[in-house]
Amino acid sequence: MELERFVALWHRFGADADWASALYEDVYTLYATPGRYYHTPAHIAHCLRRKDEIEHLLEDPNAVELALWFHDVIYEMGANDNEVRSAEFFVERTAGKLPAPQAERVVSHIHATIYPSEPTDPDAQFVVDIDLSSFSLPWTQFLRDSVNVRRESTTSDPAEYAEKQQRFLEMLCTAQPFFFTDFYLERYEQQAQDNIQRILALLVDRQQLHQS
């Protein structure tokens, strides 16, 4: 996560650099909270790199970038309202800094990361694809992220976690294809599908092992 990038983003809206810097410190501190292993500054840095790849395809790149910065700022392990609370944090901390329609667009993009999700707005589809783009990383990196997600779980029983994760992955795969946008479908769909099927097989094996 880059302070300079965050400040430059808010500068485009006329926000004071000192205000933006103070907000950045609060945002970074939340992402760096002890106990986070996947929803960390590294995840946001990954999302921003992916956003840079497709900026030319976005209708409102600034709204997409703001959504990516804030979409996981609140993350309480085991909670089911983290995205809603992240959107509320964004609204509260940035009140008056954006035109109302753009602020509402950012909130809508953040809400699109509540899964399962079926966004129809093209920019929101990119937000979702970017957020889930770690599924399309090479296997070793994908597996690293899977381990880090496991470390954030409140479920201590291996068999229970495997079952829970299997349900989540199968839910994501209910709608085919995995990604929404042509850009991601053409470049990353096959790798994501391969990773998901491979990790599902491992989860099924682990469940069977613990049940035997």
C-alpha positions in Angstrom: 0.0 0.0 0.0 1.4 3.3 -1.1 0.9 6.6 0.8 1.8 8.7 -2.2 -0.8 6.9 -4.4 -3.5 7.3 -1.8 -2.8 11.0 -1.3 -2.6 11.5 -5.1 -6.0 9.8 -5.5 -7.6 12.2 -3.0 -5.8 15.1 -4.5 -7.8 14.5 -7.6 -10.9 15.4 -5.5 -9.3 18.5 -4.0 -8.7 16.9 -0.6 -5.9 18.2 1.6 -2.7 16.1 1.7 -2.5 16.2 5.5 -6.1 14.9 5.7 -5.5 12.2 3.2 -2.2 11.2 4.9 -4.0 10.9 8.2 -6.7 8.7 6.7 -4.1 6.6 5.0 -2.5 5.9 8.4 -5.8 4.8 9.8 -6.6 2.6 6.8 -3.2 1.0 6.8 -3.3 0.3 10.5 -6.6 -1.5 10.1 -5.3 -3.7 7.3 -2.1 -4.4 9.3 -4.1 -5.5 12.4 -2.5 -8.5 14.1 -4.4 -11.7 13.2 -4.9 -10.7 9.5 -3.0 -12.9 7.1 -4.8 -12.5 3.8 -6.9 -9.4 4.2 -3.7 -7.3 4.6 -1.9 -4.4 2.9 -0.5 -7.0 0.5 -4.0 -7.9 -0.7 -4.8 -4.2 -1.4 -1.5 -3.8 -3.3 -2.4 -6.8 -5.4 -5.8 -5.4 -6.2 -4.3 -2.0 -7.2 -1.8 -3.6 -9.5 -4.7 -5.5 -11.2 -6.7 -2.3 -11.4 -3.8 -0.7 -13.2 -4.0 -3.4 -15.9 -7.6 -2.5 -16.8 -7.8 1.2 -16.0 -8.4 2.0 -19.7 -11.5 -0.2 -19.6 -13.2 1.6 -16.6 -15.9 4.2 -16.8 -14.9 5.7 -13.4 -11.4 4.6 -12.4 -11.3 6.7 -9.3 -14.4 5.1 -7.9 -13.1 1.7 -8.6 -9.8 2.5 -6.9 -11.5 3.9 -3.8 -13.6 0.8 -3.6 -10.5 -1.4 -3.7 -8.7 0.6 -1.0 -11.7 0.4 1.4 -13.5 -2.9 0.6 -11.8 -4.9 3.4 -10.8 -2.1 5.7 -13.1 -3.6 8.4 -12.4 -7.3 8.8 -13.6 -9.1 11.9 -12.9 -12.9 11.7 -16.2 -14.8 11.7 -18.4 -11.7 11.0 -20.7 -11.7 8.1 -21.1 -7.9 7.8 -17.5 -6.8 7.2 -18.2 -5.4 3.7 -21.2 -3.4 5.0 -19.1 -2.0 7.8 -16.3 -1.2 5.5 -18.7 0.8 3.3 -19.9 2.6 6.4 -16.3 3.4 7.5 -15.7 4.8 4.0 -18.9 7.0 4.2 -18.1 8.2 7.7 -14.5 9.0 7.1 -14.9 10.7 3.7 -18.1 12.6 4.2 -18.1 15.8 2.1 -15.0 14.9 0.2 -16.7 13.4 -2.9 -19.7 14.3 -5.1 -22.7 12.3 -3.7 -23.2 10.2 -6.9 -19.5 9.1 -6.8 -19.6 8.3 -3.1 -22.7 6.2 -3.7 -20.9 4.4 -6.6 -18.0 3.5 -4.3 -20.4 2.1 -1.7 -22.2 0.1 -4.3 -18.8 -1.3 -5.5 -17.9 -2.3 -2.0 -21.2 -4.0 -1.5 -20.6 -5.9 -4.7 -17.8 -7.8 -2.9 -20.4 -9.5 -0.7 -20.5 -13.0 -2.1 -22.3 -14.5 -3.9 -22.4 -11.4 -6.1 -24.1 -10.7 -9.4 -23.2 -7.1 -10.3 -24.5 -5.7 -13.5 -22.5 -2.5 -13.5 -19.4 -3.0 -15.7 -17.1 -1.2 -13.2 -18.5 -3.2 -10.3 -17.9 -6.4 -12.3 -14.2 -5.4 -12.5 -14.1 -4.7 -8.8 -15.4 -8.3 -8.1 -13.0 -9.8 -10.7 -10.1 -7.9 -9.2 -11.0 -8.9 -5.6 -11.2 -12.6 -6.6 -8.2 -12.4 -9.0 -6.0 -14.3 -6.5 -7.9 -17.4 -7.5 -6.1 -17.1 -10.9 -2.6 -16.9 -9.5 -0.1 -19.7 -10.2 -0.9 -22.7 -8.0 1.8 -22.1 -5.4 0.8 -18.5 -4.8 -2.9 -19.5 -4.8 -2.1 -22.2 -2.2 -0.2 -19.6 -0.1 -3.3 -17.4 -0.1 -5.5 -20.3 0.8 -3.3 -21.1 3.8 -3.5 -17.4 4.9 -7.3 -17.4 4.6 -7.3 -20.6 6.8 -5.2 -18.8 9.4 -7.9 -16.1 9.6 -10.7 -18.6 10.2 -12.3 -18.9 13.6 -13.0 -22.6 12.9 -10.4 -24.7 14.7 -11.6 -28.1 13.6 -9.9 -29.1 10.3 -12.8 -31.2 9.1 -15.3 -28.4 9.9 -13.2 -25.9 8.1 -12.7 -28.1 5.0 -16.5 -28.5 4.8 -17.1 -24.8 5.2 -14.5 -23.9 2.6 -15.8 -26.5 0.2 -19.3 -24.9 0.4 -17.9 -21.5 -0.2 -15.9 -22.5 -3.2 -18.8 -24.5 -4.7 -21.0 -21.4 -4.1 -18.5 -19.3 -6.1 -18.6 -21.9 -8.9 -22.4 -22.1 -9.1 -22.5 -19.5 -11.8 -20.3 -20.3 -14.7 -17.9 -18.8 -15.7 -16.0 -17.7 -12.6 -15.2 -14.2 -13.8 -17.6 -11.5 -15.2 -15.5 -9.4 -17.5 -14.1 -10.4 -21.0 -10.7 -9.2 -19.9 -10.6 -11.7 -17.0 -12.4 -14.5 -18.9 -9.8 -14.4 -21.7 -6.7 -14.2 -19.5 -7.5 -15.8 -16.1 -10.6 -18.0 -16.2 -8.9 -21.3 -16.9 -6.2 -20.9 -14.2 -8.9 -19.9 -11.7 -11.0 -23.0 -12.6 -8.0 -25.3 -12.4 -7.1 -23.9 -9.0 -10.6 -24.2 -7.6 -11.0 -27.8 -8.8 -7.6 -28.7 -7.4 -8.2 -27.2 -4.0 -11.7 -28.7 -3.8 -10.2 -32.2 -4.4 -7.8 -31.5 -1.5 -10.6 -30.4 0.8 -12.7 -33.5 -0.1 -9.6 -35.7 0.7 -9.1 -34.0 4.0 -12.7 -34.5 5.0 -12.6 -38.2 4.1 -9.3 -38.5 6.1 -10.8 -37.0 9.2 -14.0 -39.0 8.9 -12.1 -42.3 8.5 
